[in-house]
Amino acid sequence: MLSLFKREDPNQRFADNLAAEELPAFPALLWNILEQLRDPETSLDAIAERISLDPALAVKLLKTVNSAAFGLRSSVHSVSHAVALMGRRHVESVVLTLAVQKVLPSAPRPGFNATDYWRGAAARATLARNLATLICPRQTAFNFTAALLQNMAVPLLAHHGPSDYGDILVASSLDGEDLNVLEDSQYGWNHAEVGAWMGERWAFPENLTDAITNHHEAASSTLIESAPACLVAQLDELEEKGMDWVVSVLRETFGIPEDLTAETIQHAREESDELARVILS
């Protein structure tokens, strides 16, 4: 399925296989909701009504926005209230996340476990969102989504990639080596590139696709709007180091006091488990 990823012809690696019809498609209703959210002519009431047509989506939307990861001061009990309170960008973030989670493969594969994958994604997303409140408060929803989906190619590659891709995942997990480095060395492409390709075909906003492409770049060298998502890209490694690197980057690059960053990281840790439970429910 992914024979397009060939070192000898990198310019054609996305052209010949994994065609659009082979990429999992969002359910029509979810796609319609995303289109409405991006259309300024569509009212918030109309969007809420459309979401309510899918009871399962409505319930999961409410569970997600009521999770600690979104930090709402009071619970939201209706879709119309959620849409009105959160606005288009935040609701699009949640719907896009749920759409991707719905279509990505979840069966176990060598080196891949869907529960562990989404727990890690939730941890990155909550930390990125919390760090964004310190660095770029208007970009909390964007960084939440970018961090949650930055590795979205991994489940697809685990199921449809090269036969030895599971070995790469296992090696990355055991040795703590950057997955991008292992992929580039073995195949001449990496999951960030594949994720960007997926985002383009799923009509993600351009800045989100760019954030997925560049999520392994040094945070201090990227646009400030996506710095939090870049900071959390190597979450397992960061946890092992005690987050000292994140604390130092926020102090040296953004002038954020160390104690404030440490408190923010702790809040994110407390929130991520709840978000993971919601996503996996």
BASE-544577 format. One record per residue (C-alpha): residue in one letter; x, y, z. Coordinates in Angstrom, 3 decimals, m for minus. Last residue first. Layout:
N
+----+----------+----------+----------+
: aa :        u :        v :        w :
+----+----------+----------+----------+
:  a :        X :        Y :        Z :
...
+----+----------+----------+----------+
This chain:
281
+----+----------+----------+----------+
: aa :        u :        v :        w :
+----+----------+----------+----------+
:  s :  m14.708 :    5.653 :   25.156 :
:  l :  m11.140 :    6.002 :   23.874 :
:  i :  m11.304 :    9.760 :   23.357 :
:  v :  m13.021 :   10.319 :   26.693 :
:  r :  m10.587 :    8.116 :   28.620 :
:  a :   m7.652 :    9.903 :   26.985 :
:  l :   m9.071 :   13.286 :   28.011 :
:  e :   m9.366 :   12.141 :   31.616 :
:  d :   m5.796 :   10.839 :   31.642 :
:  s :   m4.480 :   14.097 :   30.174 :
:  e :   m5.864 :   16.487 :   32.781 :
:  e :   m3.624 :   15.748 :   35.779 :
:  r :   m0.515 :   15.740 :   33.623 :
:  a :   m1.525 :   19.064 :   32.118 :
:  h :   m1.920 :   20.639 :   35.553 :
:  q :    1.584 :   19.490 :   36.484 :
:  i :    3.044 :   21.006 :   33.332 :
:  t :    1.390 :   24.346 :   34.102 :
:  e :    2.788 :   24.362 :   37.636 :
:  a :    6.286 :   23.679 :   36.312 :
:  t :    5.924 :   26.438 :   33.719 :
:  l :    4.823 :   28.924 :   36.384 :
:  d :    7.696 :   27.922 :   38.656 :
:  e :   10.228 :   28.379 :   35.871 :
:  p :    9.151 :   31.914 :   35.012 :
:  i :    8.195 :   32.411 :   31.324 :
:  g :   10.607 :   34.652 :   29.380 :
:  f :    9.708 :   33.180 :   25.989 :
:  t :   13.020 :   31.869 :   24.689 :
:  e :   15.121 :   31.459 :   27.824 :
:  r :   12.421 :   30.669 :   30.371 :
:  l :   10.127 :   28.695 :   28.081 :
:  v :   13.089 :   26.789 :   26.690 :
:  s :   14.465 :   26.056 :   30.177 :
:  v :   11.181 :   24.656 :   31.485 :
:  v :   10.728 :   22.533 :   28.382 :
:  w :   14.261 :   21.138 :   28.753 :
:  d :   13.779 :   20.331 :   32.402 :
:  m :   10.662 :   18.279 :   31.593 :
:  g :   11.793 :   15.580 :   34.002 :
:  k :   14.284 :   14.070 :   31.588 :
:  e :   12.280 :   10.847 :   31.310 :
:  e :    9.097 :   12.837 :   30.776 :
:  l :   10.806 :   14.753 :   27.962 :
:  e :   11.846 :   11.539 :   26.222 :
:  d :    8.297 :   10.225 :   26.338 :
:  l :    6.925 :   13.600 :   25.193 :
:  q :    9.092 :   14.006 :   22.119 :
:  a :    6.627 :   16.180 :   20.170 :
:  v :    5.756 :   18.265 :   23.252 :
:  l :    7.816 :   21.345 :   22.403 :
:  c :    6.745 :   21.274 :   18.760 :
:  a :    3.069 :   21.553 :   19.750 :
:  p :    3.904 :   24.459 :   22.089 :
:  a :    5.895 :   26.272 :   19.355 :
:  s :    3.058 :   26.245 :   16.818 :
:  e :    1.908 :   29.868 :   17.138 :
:  i :    5.452 :   31.038 :   17.900 :
:  l :    6.553 :   30.161 :   14.412 :
:  t :    9.425 :   27.709 :   14.490 :
:  s :   13.072 :   28.039 :   15.484 :
:  s :   12.565 :   27.933 :   19.261 :
:  a :   10.450 :   24.798 :   18.961 :
:  a :   13.242 :   22.779 :   17.368 :
:  e :   11.700 :   20.858 :   14.459 :
:  h :    9.972 :   17.552 :   15.173 :
:  h :    6.511 :   19.027 :   14.638 :
:  n :    7.400 :   20.425 :   11.225 :
:  t :    5.068 :   18.528 :    8.915 :
:  i :    2.268 :   18.356 :   11.491 :
:  a :    2.516 :   22.103 :   12.099 :
:  d :    2.437 :   22.759 :    8.351 :
:  t :   m0.723 :   20.658 :    7.998 :
:  l :   m2.299 :   22.641 :   10.843 :
:  n :   m1.307 :   25.960 :    9.269 :
:  e :   m2.820 :   24.882 :    5.947 :
:  p :   m6.212 :   24.052 :    7.444 :
:  f :   m6.893 :   20.343 :    6.994 :
:  a :   m8.437 :   19.351 :    3.670 :
:  w :   m8.390 :   15.601 :    4.354 :
:  r :   m6.067 :   15.136 :    1.403 :
:  e :   m3.717 :   17.816 :    2.681 :
:  g :   m3.800 :   16.407 :    6.185 :
:  m :   m2.911 :   12.935 :    4.942 :
:  w :    0.124 :   14.287 :    3.091 :
:  a :    1.114 :   16.203 :    6.217 :
:  g :    0.875 :   13.000 :    8.221 :
:  v :    3.028 :   11.174 :    5.645 :
:  e :    5.681 :   13.862 :    5.934 :
:  a :    5.586 :   13.732 :    9.739 :
:  h :    5.673 :    9.930 :    9.595 :
:  n :    9.074 :    9.902 :    7.906 :
:  w :   10.667 :    9.437 :    4.492 :
:  g :   13.985 :    8.038 :    3.185 :
:  y :   13.000 :    4.525 :    4.255 :
:  q :   15.422 :    3.223 :    6.879 :
:  s :   17.413 :    6.325 :    7.784 :
:  d :   14.472 :    8.694 :    7.407 :
:  e :   12.287 :    6.366 :    9.457 :
:  l :   14.838 :    6.011 :   12.272 :
:  v :   15.417 :    9.763 :   12.437 :
:  n :   11.686 :   10.537 :   12.421 :
:  l :   11.104 :    8.057 :   15.248 :
:  d :   13.574 :    9.974 :   17.444 :
:  e :   15.474 :    7.427 :   19.497 :
:  g :   14.105 :    6.412 :   22.896 :
:  d :   15.853 :    3.052 :   22.647 :
:  l :   12.900 :    0.822 :   23.504 :
:  s :   10.103 :    2.887 :   21.965 :
:  s :   12.030 :    3.892 :   18.851 :
:  a :   13.223 :    0.337 :   18.311 :
:  v :    9.683 :   m1.027 :   18.718 :
:  l :    8.284 :    1.489 :   16.234 :
:  i :   11.025 :    0.711 :   13.721 :
:  d :   10.428 :   m3.026 :   14.101 :
:  g :    6.722 :   m2.423 :   13.479 :
:  y :    7.646 :   m0.749 :   10.196 :
:  d :    9.282 :   m3.969 :    8.990 :
:  s :    6.518 :   m4.941 :    6.570 :
:  p :    6.456 :   m1.455 :    5.094 :
:  g :    3.302 :    0.578 :    5.801 :
:  h :   m0.345 :   m0.445 :    5.811 :
:  h :   m1.220 :   m1.230 :    9.414 :
:  a :    1.599 :    0.416 :   11.379 :
:  l :    1.790 :    3.118 :    8.721 :
:  l :   m1.851 :    4.052 :    9.230 :
:  p :   m1.503 :    4.018 :   13.022 :
:  v :    1.672 :    6.167 :   12.757 :
:  a :    0.295 :    8.747 :   10.312 :
:  m :   m1.644 :   10.487 :   13.096 :
:  n :    1.589 :   11.468 :   14.853 :
:  q :    0.939 :   15.252 :   14.840 :
:  l :   m2.772 :   14.751 :   15.496 :
:  l :   m3.063 :   15.502 :   19.220 :
:  a :   m0.218 :   18.029 :   19.160 :
:  a :   m1.687 :   19.972 :   16.243 :
:  t :   m5.197 :   19.839 :   17.703 :
:  f :   m4.224 :   21.177 :   21.130 :
:  n :   m1.871 :   23.671 :   19.507 :
:  f :   m4.673 :   25.099 :   17.370 :
:  a :   m7.162 :   25.209 :   20.228 :
:  t :   m4.701 :   27.077 :   22.475 :
:  q :   m3.645 :   29.554 :   19.778 :
:  r :   m5.052 :   32.775 :   21.209 :
:  p :   m3.077 :   32.271 :   24.408 :
:  c :    0.320 :   32.213 :   22.637 :
:  i :    3.150 :   31.468 :   25.081 :
:  l :    1.620 :   30.899 :   28.518 :
:  t :   m1.826 :   29.600 :   27.509 :
:  a :   m0.015 :   27.714 :   24.738 :
:  l :    1.820 :   25.684 :   27.370 :
:  n :   m1.514 :   24.391 :   28.649 :
:  r :   m2.718 :   23.459 :   25.157 :
:  a :    0.563 :   21.748 :   24.334 :
:  l :    0.442 :   19.793 :   27.597 :
:  t :   m3.134 :   18.698 :   27.005 :
:  a :   m2.406 :   17.670 :   23.431 :
:  r :    0.802 :   15.799 :   24.200 :
:  a :   m0.850 :   13.778 :   26.967 :
:  a :   m3.895 :   13.076 :   24.789 :
:  a :   m1.665 :   11.834 :   21.963 :
:  g :    0.220 :    9.567 :   24.356 :
:  r :   m3.014 :    8.107 :   25.676 :
:  w :   m4.216 :    7.776 :   22.088 :
:  y :   m1.175 :    5.672 :   21.101 :
:  d :   m1.207 :    3.584 :   24.264 :
:  t :   m4.823 :    2.621 :   23.634 :
:  a :   m4.199 :    2.021 :   19.931 :
:  n :   m1.272 :   m0.343 :   20.487 :
:  f :    1.484 :   m0.321 :   17.895 :
:  g :    4.939 :   m1.923 :   17.962 :
:  p :    3.770 :   m4.992 :   16.082 :
:  r :    0.109 :   m4.387 :   15.243 :
:  p :   m3.013 :   m4.155 :   17.372 :
:  a :   m6.244 :   m3.107 :   15.616 :
:  s :   m7.024 :    0.612 :   15.762 :
:  p :   m7.094 :    1.878 :   12.187 :
:  l :   m7.740 :    5.615 :   11.854 :
:  v :  m11.280 :    6.537 :   10.814 :
:  k :  m12.994 :    7.448 :   14.081 :
:  q :   m9.951 :    9.055 :   15.694 :
:  v :   m9.617 :   11.359 :   12.688 :
:  a :  m13.253 :   12.429 :   12.905 :
:  l :  m13.085 :   12.868 :   16.686 :
:  t :  m10.059 :   15.141 :   16.366 :
:  l :  m11.655 :   17.153 :   13.591 :
:  v :  m14.833 :   17.547 :   15.649 :
:  v :  m12.838 :   18.719 :   18.695 :
:  s :  m10.715 :   21.259 :   16.823 :
:  e :  m13.716 :   22.438 :   14.816 :
:  v :  m15.490 :   23.127 :   18.111 :
:  h :  m12.518 :   25.155 :   19.339 :
:  r :  m12.221 :   27.181 :   16.160 :
:  r :  m15.961 :   27.769 :   15.718 :
:  g :  m16.780 :   29.191 :   19.129 :
:  m :  m16.459 :   27.641 :   22.573 :
:  l :  m19.508 :   29.059 :   24.338 :
:  a :  m21.932 :   29.105 :   21.415 :
:  v :  m20.900 :   25.645 :   20.202 :
:  a :  m21.014 :   24.135 :   23.668 :
:  h :  m24.363 :   25.756 :   24.481 :
:  s :  m25.890 :   24.472 :   21.243 :
:  v :  m24.502 :   21.002 :   21.944 :
:  s :  m26.154 :   20.917 :   25.340 :
:  h :  m25.031 :   20.231 :   28.913 :
:  v :  m21.871 :   22.307 :   29.295 :
:  s :  m20.262 :   22.067 :   32.719 :
:  s :  m18.893 :   25.154 :   34.439 :
:  r :  m15.546 :   26.932 :   34.567 :
:  l :  m14.314 :   25.264 :   31.389 :
:  g :  m10.701 :   24.071 :   31.561 :
:  f :  m10.619 :   22.341 :   28.200 :
:  a :   m8.369 :   19.472 :   29.303 :
:  a :  m10.491 :   18.976 :   32.425 :
:  s :  m13.088 :   17.233 :   30.316 :
:  n :  m16.358 :   19.030 :   29.650 :
:  v :  m15.365 :   19.786 :   26.045 :
:  t :  m14.614 :   16.119 :   25.430 :
:  k :  m17.695 :   14.695 :   27.115 :
:  l :  m19.907 :   17.160 :   25.246 :
:  l :  m18.337 :   16.275 :   21.898 :
:  k :  m18.601 :   12.562 :   22.716 :
:  v :  m22.309 :   12.874 :   23.415 :
:  a :  m22.953 :   14.910 :   20.269 :
:  l :  m20.917 :   12.519 :   18.131 :
:  a :  m22.897 :    9.529 :   19.410 :
:  p :  m26.178 :   11.382 :   18.906 :
:  d :  m25.371 :   12.257 :   15.272 :
:  l :  m28.075 :   14.676 :   14.157 :
:  s :  m27.058 :   16.870 :   17.111 :
:  i :  m23.955 :   17.961 :   15.194 :
:  r :  m26.162 :   19.382 :   12.433 :
:  e :  m28.324 :   21.285 :   14.923 :
:  a :  m25.250 :   22.740 :   16.613 :
:  i :  m23.922 :   23.894 :   13.235 :
:  a :  m27.254 :   25.485 :   12.336 :
:  d :  m27.326 :   27.302 :   15.676 :
:  l :  m23.758 :   28.519 :   15.124 :
:  s :  m24.900 :   30.113 :   11.881 :
:  t :  m23.455 :   29.163 :    8.501 :
:  e :  m22.292 :   32.197 :    6.522 :
:  p :  m18.831 :   32.055 :    8.112 :
:  d :  m18.266 :   28.665 :    6.428 :
:  r :  m15.420 :   26.779 :    8.123 :
:  l :  m17.709 :   25.260 :   10.758 :
:  q :  m20.141 :   24.311 :    8.016 :
:  e :  m17.462 :   22.420 :    6.092 :
:  l :  m16.424 :   20.601 :    9.266 :
:  i :  m20.043 :   19.610 :    9.911 :
:  n :  m20.409 :   18.296 :    6.362 :
:  w :  m17.288 :   16.168 :    6.744 :
:  l :  m18.642 :   14.757 :    9.990 :
:  l :  m21.938 :   13.924 :    8.313 :
:  a :  m20.261 :   12.283 :    5.325 :
:  p :  m18.132 :    9.952 :    7.456 :
:  f :  m14.452 :   10.861 :    7.090 :
:  a :  m12.660 :    8.865 :    4.435 :
:  p :   m9.911 :    6.339 :    5.128 :
:  l :   m7.103 :    6.813 :    2.587 :
:  e :   m7.417 :    4.334 :   m0.266 :
:  e :   m9.668 :    6.613 :   m2.323 :
:  a :   m7.096 :    9.391 :   m2.017 :
:  a :   m4.357 :    7.240 :   m3.482 :
:  l :   m2.043 :    5.329 :   m1.173 :
:  n :    0.130 :    4.628 :   m4.206 :
:  d :    1.729 :    6.448 :   m7.128 :
:  a :    2.165 :   10.062 :   m6.112 :
:  f :    3.308 :   10.202 :   m2.499 :
:  r :    6.830 :    8.865 :   m3.093 :
:  q :    7.159 :   10.534 :   m6.487 :
:  n :    9.581 :   13.285 :   m5.544 :
:  p :   11.449 :   10.860 :   m3.306 :
:  d :   12.524 :    8.663 :   m6.225 :
:  e :   15.375 :    6.387 :   m5.132 :
:  r :   14.471 :    6.555 :   m1.451 :
:  k :   11.090 :    5.004 :   m2.065 :
:  f :    7.906 :    5.770 :   m0.147 :
:  l :    5.338 :    5.067 :   m2.854 :
:  s :    5.263 :    1.382 :   m1.862 :
:  l :    2.797 :    2.396 :    0.797 :
:  m :    0.000 :    0.000 :    0.000 :
+----+----------+----------+----------+
